[in-house]
Amino acid sequence: APGQCLQRFIERLANPSRVWEHAFEHQIRSSERDILYILATLPGATSVPELFQSWCRLRARSEASLRASEEWRDYVSSLKLLDGTFVRIVTSNRESAVEFHDPSVRDYLAHRLAGAPEVCGEMLERAIFFEQVEFFVQMGPEGRKEHVATQTKWKQEVVREAIHRTLRIPTPVVHVFSHRDG
């Protein structure tokens, strides 16, 4: 009935995570989901090459052996598929970066990660940027940042190793400046 369709539409507008949930679960592949999960653990627009490094690490592949392979094409194809829906690809100072199309995407993914400790554990063990480690250590039960990092659910040795591995790696975050008319 038309009234029910309108009611469902209004409910989805009130809770955007339900819109993202359907697309995330039914309309994209695991390679796209991995890109989105990684991006959710980083604080802002992330350079395309560094996102690729993290994607390779999460997928347990060597970046050096993949540049000219099918995996690189899969990564680029995944980015193109996500561009304009979940994310947007922006260029600043001749550097391309990926950022969420809407803040509600990050909120949805953080909440989803908070309910998936096995995914979080794998991502923490394979994190290559300190910002990712910080995300997991400070993530609360609803996916929101908590300022009391002592309540972390991760094993201390996993966190310590992740910090040691990532502390000196430069940030993958790109500061994007856009010019708007008006």
Protein Blocks (a to p, Z undefined) as FASTA:
>chain_A
ZZlmmmmmmmmmmmmmlmmmmmmmmmccfklmmmmmmmmmpgbdcdfklmmmmmmmmnop
afklmmmmmklmmmmmmmmmmgoplpccddeehiacdddfbfklmmmmmmmmmmmmklmm
mmmmmpcbfklmmmmmmpcfkopacfblklpcbdfklmmmmmmmmmmpccfbdcddddde
ZZ
